[in-house]
């Protein structure tokens, strides 16, 4: 098997036994990137020469039996908005001043300390405020499963890179679904950890960084590194040395909720509904007790948060020079500028919906061990669209199943539950109680073993 197809756990095992070197693995990933990247535009700051040099240094350490960390020599990407020392952080927008970062953000710093080879950053839309691969700074990212479709976002490039087999480990960020939505639309595993579990800089309400991988075990391996402490995140949890070697949970007797209607926003398509209901039957066949969960998200909650976000974006736009402001993606400009007439009371009421979401999500889910939902109500939409709705004044009807769990702080994971008739992945979201990240991963690992959905082989570059 070509090294680029191996899991991170397999790579580390092969390095340890000297069956494969980090340099060989990195060369294989580079060949894969160069075959697929012209078609999907998943990466930015791609640095193959530096990566090969770092992989060579890792190889020397493994030959001496002295790896510097648990990911020594493993190829990894991080999202554009995760700062890397000495490199600009444009956060997806042509309005960026491109000032090099003074230091690695916590996820990048922990990865380097663990010995990972950060060979590229991954693309994202302007300011991370679209569930799309459309950007004023980056080339249009596309979905490897079907090149005329969107990978989703805002961790667009990370989702595409993982599905295209650009190595095993990728790190995205999520404030309303930005890890889970592209994970669902690209057929991979994406974990939004418990709020504060993974230190991030700068911290913000609902914002987390999390793993995007091809399987659950690799997500656990990556979490062991990402959760290491960093004092810059003053909102982070006290560090816990959890067991991230993920084993399948026992599903018999598990209390499982099934949420098929969010309460507002788009309703699931027939194909999405059928895939999630099939997954629920898989859980029942394994002995879980599955019960329906009543919808709890309201349009007032979703609109309030949206209007707060618009106001925050408008403040950022107003700080730009006219030429920089004109460089921002028009969809984002139209969305943000619609907040010009909002009063202070209106914005405050909007922000108060964060607490309303927290309370509603916890009330609705607290009696269950996990809750199953669709990740998104639909499969991947056309690549050129800014969002499934295409409406900057109604931009978020597709995040009804994801956004509340950012605000409640609960861990939530997307995993593939099958494919549509045209071969597009359908994501199943598994939501747990706060702090039970290991439990969510363990349930997802069990689902990997029991799912009845037919899984297709990973996509290949055109002509292969």
C-alpha positions as CSV (number, residue, x, y, z in Angstrom):
1,X,0.0,0.0,0.0
2,X,1.3,3.5,-0.9
3,X,2.3,5.3,2.3
4,X,-0.1,8.2,1.7
5,X,-2.9,5.8,2.3
6,X,-1.7,4.7,5.7
7,X,-3.3,5.9,8.9
8,X,-1.2,7.9,11.4
9,X,-1.1,5.0,13.8
10,X,0.1,2.7,11.0
11,X,2.8,5.2,10.0
12,X,4.1,5.5,13.6
13,X,4.2,1.7,13.9
14,X,6.1,1.4,10.6
15,X,8.6,4.1,11.6
16,X,9.2,2.3,14.9
17,X,9.8,-1.1,13.2
18,X,11.9,0.6,10.4
19,X,9.6,-0.8,7.7
20,X,9.0,2.7,6.4
21,X,10.9,6.0,6.9
22,X,9.3,9.4,7.4
23,X,11.1,10.6,4.3
24,X,9.5,7.8,2.2
25,X,6.1,8.6,3.7
26,X,6.5,12.4,3.0
27,X,7.6,11.8,-0.5
28,X,4.5,9.6,-1.1
29,X,2.2,12.4,0.3
30,X,3.9,15.0,-1.9
31,X,3.2,12.9,-5.0
32,X,-0.4,12.5,-4.0
33,X,-0.8,16.3,-3.4
34,X,0.8,17.1,-6.7
35,X,-1.5,14.7,-8.5
36,X,-4.8,15.9,-6.9
37,X,-4.1,19.6,-5.9
38,X,-4.6,21.1,-9.4
39,X,-8.2,19.8,-9.2
40,X,-9.2,20.6,-5.6
41,X,-7.1,23.6,-4.4
42,X,-7.0,22.4,-0.8
43,X,-3.7,23.8,0.3
44,X,-1.8,27.1,0.8
45,X,1.8,27.6,1.9
46,X,2.5,24.1,0.6
47,X,6.2,23.5,1.4
48,X,7.4,20.2,0.0
49,X,11.2,20.9,0.2
50,X,11.0,21.9,3.9
51,X,8.7,19.0,4.6
52,X,11.2,16.5,3.1
53,X,14.0,18.1,5.1
54,X,12.0,17.8,8.3
55,X,11.1,14.2,7.4
56,X,14.8,13.4,6.9
57,X,15.6,14.7,10.4
58,X,12.7,12.6,11.8
59,X,14.1,9.6,10.0
60,X,17.4,10.1,11.7
61,X,15.7,10.3,15.1
62,X,13.8,7.1,14.5
63,X,16.9,5.3,13.3
64,X,18.5,6.1,16.7
65,X,15.3,5.1,18.5
66,X,14.8,8.7,19.8
67,X,11.6,10.2,18.4
68,X,10.8,13.6,19.9
69,X,7.1,12.9,20.3
70,X,4.1,10.7,19.4
71,X,3.7,12.2,15.9
72,X,7.4,12.3,14.9
73,X,7.5,12.3,11.1
74,X,3.7,12.1,10.5
75,X,2.5,14.5,7.8
76,X,0.0,17.1,9.1
77,X,-1.9,20.1,7.7
78,X,-3.4,23.0,9.7
79,X,-6.0,25.5,8.6
80,X,-5.1,28.9,7.3
81,X,-6.4,30.7,10.5
82,X,-4.1,28.7,12.8
83,X,-1.1,30.9,13.0
84,X,2.3,29.4,12.1
85,X,5.4,31.4,13.1
86,X,7.0,33.5,10.4
87,X,4.1,33.0,8.0
88,X,1.0,35.2,7.3
89,X,-2.4,34.3,8.5
90,X,-4.9,35.7,5.9
91,X,-7.9,33.9,7.4
92,X,-9.2,33.4,3.8
93,X,-9.5,37.0,2.8
94,X,-7.7,39.2,0.3
95,X,-8.2,42.1,2.7
96,X,-5.5,40.6,5.0
97,X,-2.3,42.7,5.5
98,X,-0.3,39.4,5.4
99,X,1.9,40.2,8.4
100,X,3.9,37.1,9.4
101,X,2.8,35.6,12.7
102,X,5.1,36.1,15.6
103,X,4.5,32.7,17.1
104,X,2.7,29.4,16.4
105,X,-0.9,29.2,17.7
106,X,-1.3,26.5,20.3
107,X,-2.4,23.7,17.9
108,X,0.5,24.3,15.5
109,X,2.9,24.6,18.5
110,X,1.8,21.3,20.0
111,X,2.1,19.5,16.6
112,X,5.7,20.7,16.1
113,X,6.6,19.7,19.7
114,X,5.2,16.2,18.9
115,X,7.4,15.9,15.8
116,X,4.7,16.3,13.2
117,X,5.7,17.5,9.8
118,X,3.5,20.6,9.0
119,X,3.8,20.5,5.2
120,X,1.0,22.8,4.2
121,X,-1.8,25.0,5.5
122,X,-5.4,24.4,4.2
123,X,-7.7,26.9,2.6
124,X,-10.8,28.6,4.0
125,X,-13.4,31.3,3.1
126,X,-13.2,34.9,4.1
127,X,-13.0,35.2,7.9
128,X,-14.2,31.6,8.3
129,X,-17.8,32.8,8.0
130,X,-19.0,30.6,5.1
131,X,-19.7,26.9,5.0
132,X,-17.9,26.9,1.6
133,X,-14.6,26.7,-0.2
134,X,-15.2,30.1,-1.8
135,X,-12.6,32.7,-0.9
136,X,-11.3,36.1,-2.0
137,X,-7.7,35.0,-1.2
138,X,-7.5,31.3,-2.0
139,X,-8.4,29.4,-5.1
140,X,-11.8,27.8,-5.1
141,X,-11.6,24.6,-3.1
142,X,-13.5,21.6,-4.5
143,X,-14.8,18.3,-3.2
144,X,-12.7,15.3,-4.2
145,X,-15.8,13.1,-4.4
146,X,-17.3,15.2,-7.2
147,X,-15.3,18.1,-8.5
148,X,-18.2,20.3,-9.3
149,X,-19.3,20.2,-5.6
150,X,-18.2,22.2,-2.6
151,X,-16.2,20.6,0.2
152,X,-18.0,22.8,2.7
153,X,-16.4,25.0,5.2
154,X,-15.1,26.9,6.8
155,X,-12.4,24.1,7.2
156,X,-12.8,23.6,3.4
157,X,-9.3,22.7,2.4
158,X,-8.9,20.4,5.4
159,X,-11.9,18.4,4.5
160,X,-10.9,18.2,0.9
161,X,-7.3,17.3,1.8
162,X,-8.3,14.5,4.2
163,X,-10.7,13.0,1.6
164,X,-8.0,13.2,-1.1
165,X,-5.6,11.3,1.1
166,X,-3.1,14.2,1.7
167,X,-1.7,12.2,4.6
168,X,-3.7,11.1,7.7
169,X,-4.0,14.2,10.0
170,X,-5.6,17.6,9.5
171,X,-6.6,20.3,11.9
172,X,-9.6,22.6,11.4
173,X,-11.6,25.1,13.5
174,X,-15.3,25.2,14.2
175,X,-17.6,28.0,15.5
176,X,-20.9,26.8,14.1
177,X,-20.1,23.6,12.2
178,X,-16.9,24.4,10.4
179,X,-15.1,21.1,11.2
180,X,-18.2,18.9,11.1
181,X,-19.9,20.2,8.0
182,X,-16.9,19.7,5.7
183,X,-16.3,16.4,7.4
184,X,-19.8,15.3,6.6
185,X,-19.7,16.5,3.0
186,X,-16.3,15.0,2.4
187,X,-17.0,11.6,4.1
188,X,-14.3,11.9,6.9
189,X,-14.3,12.1,10.7
190,X,-14.4,15.5,12.2
191,X,-14.5,16.2,15.9
192,X,-15.6,19.5,17.6
193,X,-14.2,18.9,21.0
194,X,-15.7,20.1,24.3
195,X,-15.2,23.8,24.5
196,X,-11.8,24.5,26.1
197,X,-10.5,21.0,25.6
198,X,-8.1,22.1,22.9
199,X,-6.3,25.4,23.7
200,X,-6.6,28.0,20.9
201,X,-5.4,31.6,20.4
202,X,-7.3,33.8,20.2
203,X,-10.2,32.1,22.1
204,X,-13.8,33.2,21.2
205,X,-17.3,32.1,22.1
206,X,-18.0,28.8,20.5
207,X,-14.7,28.6,18.7
208,X,-12.7,25.4,18.9
209,X,-10.0,23.5,17.0
210,X,-10.3,19.8,16.2
211,X,-9.1,16.8,14.3
212,X,-10.2,16.0,10.7
213,X,-9.1,12.4,9.8
214,X,-10.2,9.4,7.9
215,X,-10.9,7.3,10.9
216,X,-11.8,7.6,14.6
217,X,-8.6,6.2,16.0
218,X,-6.4,8.8,14.3
219,X,-8.7,11.5,15.6
220,X,-8.0,10.2,19.1
221,X,-4.2,10.1,18.4
222,X,-4.3,13.7,17.3
223,X,-6.4,14.8,20.3
224,X,-3.7,13.5,22.6
225,X,-1.4,16.2,21.2
226,X,-3.9,19.0,20.6
227,X,-5.1,18.9,24.2
228,X,-1.7,19.7,25.7
229,X,-2.0,22.9,27.7
230,X,-1.2,26.4,26.6
231,X,-1.5,29.4,28.9
232,X,-2.5,31.8,26.1
233,X,-6.0,30.3,26.1
234,X,-7.4,31.7,29.3
235,X,-10.7,29.9,28.6
236,X,-9.2,26.4,28.3
237,X,-10.0,23.6,30.7
238,X,-7.5,22.2,33.2
239,X,-5.4,19.6,31.4
240,X,-6.5,16.0,31.9
241,X,-4.3,13.1,30.8
242,X,-7.2,11.2,29.2
243,X,-6.8,7.9,27.4
244,X,-7.0,8.8,23.7
245,X,-6.3,5.3,22.5
246,X,-9.8,4.9,21.4
247,X,-11.6,1.6,21.7
248,X,-15.1,0.8,20.6
249,X,-17.8,1.5,23.2
250,X,-20.2,-1.1,24.3
251,X,-23.5,-0.1,22.6
252,X,-25.8,-2.5,24.4
253,X,-27.9,-0.5,26.8
254,X,-26.6,2.8,25.6
255,X,-29.2,5.6,25.8
256,X,-29.3,7.2,22.3
257,X,-31.4,10.1,21.2
258,X,-32.3,10.7,17.6
259,X,-32.8,14.3,16.5
260,X,-34.2,14.4,12.9
261,X,-35.6,18.0,13.0
262,X,-33.4,20.8,14.3
263,X,-36.4,23.1,15.0
264,X,-35.6,25.7,12.3
265,X,-33.5,26.0,9.2
266,X,-33.5,23.4,6.4
267,X,-35.1,20.0,6.9
268,X,-33.2,16.9,5.9
269,X,-33.6,15.7,2.3
270,X,-35.0,12.2,1.8
271,X,-31.6,10.7,1.2
272,X,-30.1,12.3,4.3
273,X,-33.0,11.2,6.4
274,X,-32.8,7.6,5.2
275,X,-29.1,7.4,5.9
276,X,-29.4,8.7,9.5
277,X,-32.4,6.5,10.2
278,X,-30.4,3.5,8.9
279,X,-27.6,4.5,11.3
280,X,-30.1,4.6,14.2
281,X,-31.2,1.1,13.2
282,X,-27.6,0.0,13.3
283,X,-27.4,1.3,16.9
284,X,-30.6,-0.5,17.8
285,X,-29.4,-3.8,16.3
286,X,-26.3,-3.5,18.6
287,X,-28.5,-3.2,21.7
288,X,-28.8,0.6,22.1
289,X,-32.1,2.1,23.2
290,X,-32.9,4.8,20.6
291,X,-35.5,7.4,21.4
292,X,-36.6,10.5,19.5
293,X,-35.4,14.0,20.6
294,X,-37.8,16.9,20.2
295,X,-36.5,19.9,18.1
296,X,-35.2,22.6,20.3
297,X,-33.5,25.3,18.1
298,X,-35.7,28.3,17.3
299,X,-35.4,30.8,14.5
300,X,-35.0,33.5,17.1
301,X,-31.9,31.7,18.4
302,X,-30.4,31.3,15.0
303,X,-31.2,34.8,13.8
304,X,-29.9,36.3,17.1
305,X,-26.6,34.7,16.8
306,X,-26.4,35.5,13.1
307,X,-27.1,39.2,13.8
308,X,-24.4,39.3,16.5
309,X,-21.9,37.7,14.1
310,X,-22.9,40.2,11.4
311,X,-22.2,43.1,13.8
312,X,-18.8,41.6,14.7
313,X,-18.0,41.3,11.0
314,X,-19.1,44.8,10.3
315,X,-16.8,46.2,13.0
316,X,-13.9,44.3,11.3
317,X,-14.9,45.6,7.8
318,X,-15.2,49.2,9.1
319,X,-11.6,49.0,10.4
320,X,-10.4,48.3,6.8
321,X,-9.2,50.9,4.3
322,X,-11.7,51.3,1.3
323,X,-9.5,49.3,-1.0
324,X,-9.1,46.4,1.5
325,X,-12.8,46.5,2.2
326,X,-13.5,46.2,-1.5
327,X,-11.3,43.1,-1.6
328,X,-13.6,41.1,0.7
329,X,-15.8,38.5,-0.8
330,X,-19.1,40.3,-1.9
331,X,-21.3,37.8,-0.1
332,X,-19.5,38.5,3.2
333,X,-19.7,42.3,2.6
334,X,-23.4,42.1,1.9
335,X,-23.9,40.0,5.0
336,X,-21.9,42.2,7.3
337,X,-23.2,45.5,6.0
338,X,-26.8,44.4,6.6
339,X,-26.0,45.1,10.3
340,X,-25.7,48.8,9.8
341,X,-29.1,49.5,11.1
342,X,-29.0,47.2,14.1
343,X,-29.4,49.0,17.5
344,X,-27.3,48.1,20.5
345,X,-30.4,46.5,22.1
346,X,-30.9,44.4,19.0
347,X,-27.3,43.1,19.1
348,X,-27.4,42.5,22.8
349,X,-30.6,40.4,22.4
350,X,-28.9,38.6,19.6
351,X,-25.9,37.7,21.7
352,X,-28.2,36.6,24.5
353,X,-29.3,33.7,22.2
354,X,-25.9,32.1,22.9
355,X,-27.2,31.3,26.4
356,X,-30.6,30.3,25.1
357,X,-28.9,27.8,22.8
358,X,-26.8,26.5,25.7
359,X,-29.8,25.9,27.9
360,X,-31.9,24.4,25.2
361,X,-29.2,22.0,23.9
362,X,-28.4,20.8,27.4
363,X,-32.0,20.3,28.4
364,X,-32.8,18.4,25.2
365,X,-29.8,16.0,25.4
366,X,-29.0,15.6,29.0
367,X,-30.9,12.3,29.5
368,X,-29.0,10.6,26.7
369,X,-25.5,9.1,26.5
370,X,-25.2,10.4,23.0
371,X,-27.6,12.0,20.4
372,X,-27.6,11.2,16.7
373,X,-28.4,13.9,14.1
374,X,-27.7,14.6,10.5
375,X,-24.5,16.6,10.2
376,X,-26.1,18.7,7.5
377,X,-29.6,18.6,6.0
378,X,-28.3,18.1,2.4
379,X,-25.3,16.7,0.5
380,X,-22.6,18.8,-1.0
381,X,-23.8,21.8,-3.0
382,X,-22.2,23.4,-6.1
383,X,-18.6,24.4,-5.7
384,X,-19.1,28.0,-6.8
385,X,-21.9,28.8,-4.2
386,X,-21.1,30.7,-1.0
387,X,-23.6,28.7,0.9
388,X,-26.4,26.3,0.3
389,X,-29.0,29.1,0.6
390,X,-27.0,31.5,-1.6
391,X,-28.6,34.3,0.4
392,X,-26.5,36.6,2.6
393,X,-29.6,37.7,4.5
394,X,-30.5,34.1,5.2
395,X,-27.0,32.5,5.3
396,X,-27.3,29.7,7.9
397,X,-30.3,27.5,7.5
398,X,-27.9,24.6,7.0
399,X,-26.2,24.8,10.4
400,X,-29.3,24.0,12.5
401,X,-27.9,20.6,13.6
402,X,-24.4,21.8,14.4
403,X,-24.4,25.4,15.8
404,X,-26.1,24.8,19.1
405,X,-23.5,22.4,20.3
406,X,-20.8,25.0,19.8
407,X,-22.6,27.3,22.2
408,X,-23.4,24.5,24.7
409,X,-19.8,23.3,24.6
410,X,-20.7,19.7,24.0
411,X,-18.4,17.4,22.0
412,X,-19.8,16.5,18.6
413,X,-18.4,14.4,15.8
414,X,-19.3,13.8,12.2
415,X,-18.7,10.4,10.6
416,X,-19.7,9.0,7.3
417,X,-23.1,7.2,7.3
418,X,-23.2,6.4,3.6
419,X,-23.7,8.0,0.2
420,X,-26.3,9.6,-1.9
421,X,-27.4,8.1,-5.3
422,X,-24.8,10.3,-7.0
423,X,-22.0,9.1,-4.7
424,X,-21.8,12.1,-2.3
425,X,-21.1,11.4,1.4
426,X,-23.8,11.9,4.1
427,X,-22.5,12.7,7.6
428,X,-23.9,11.4,10.9
429,X,-23.3,13.7,13.9
430,X,-22.8,12.0,17.3
431,X,-23.2,14.5,20.2
432,X,-22.1,13.7,23.8
433,X,-22.3,15.3,27.2
434,X,-19.8,18.1,28.0
435,X,-16.3,16.8,28.8
436,X,-17.1,13.3,27.4
437,X,-14.9,13.6,24.2
438,X,-13.4,10.1,24.8
439,X,-17.0,8.7,25.1
440,X,-18.1,10.3,21.8
441,X,-15.0,9.0,20.0
442,X,-15.6,5.5,21.5
443,X,-19.2,5.4,20.3
444,X,-18.1,6.6,16.9
445,X,-15.4,3.9,16.9
446,X,-18.1,1.3,17.6
447,X,-20.2,2.7,14.8
448,X,-17.3,2.3,12.4
449,X,-17.5,-1.5,13.2
450,X,-21.3,-1.9,12.9
451,X,-22.4,0.5,10.2
452,X,-24.4,-1.2,7.4
453,X,-23.8,1.6,4.9
454,X,-21.7,0.6,1.9
455,X,-18.5,2.6,2.0
456,X,-16.9,3.5,-1.3
457,X,-13.1,3.6,-1.9
458,X,-11.6,7.0,-1.4
459,X,-11.7,9.3,-4.5
460,X,-8.8,9.4,-7.0
461,X,-7.4,12.3,-9.1
462,X,-8.9,12.6,-12.5
463,X,-7.2,10.2,-14.9
464,X,-6.1,7.7,-12.2
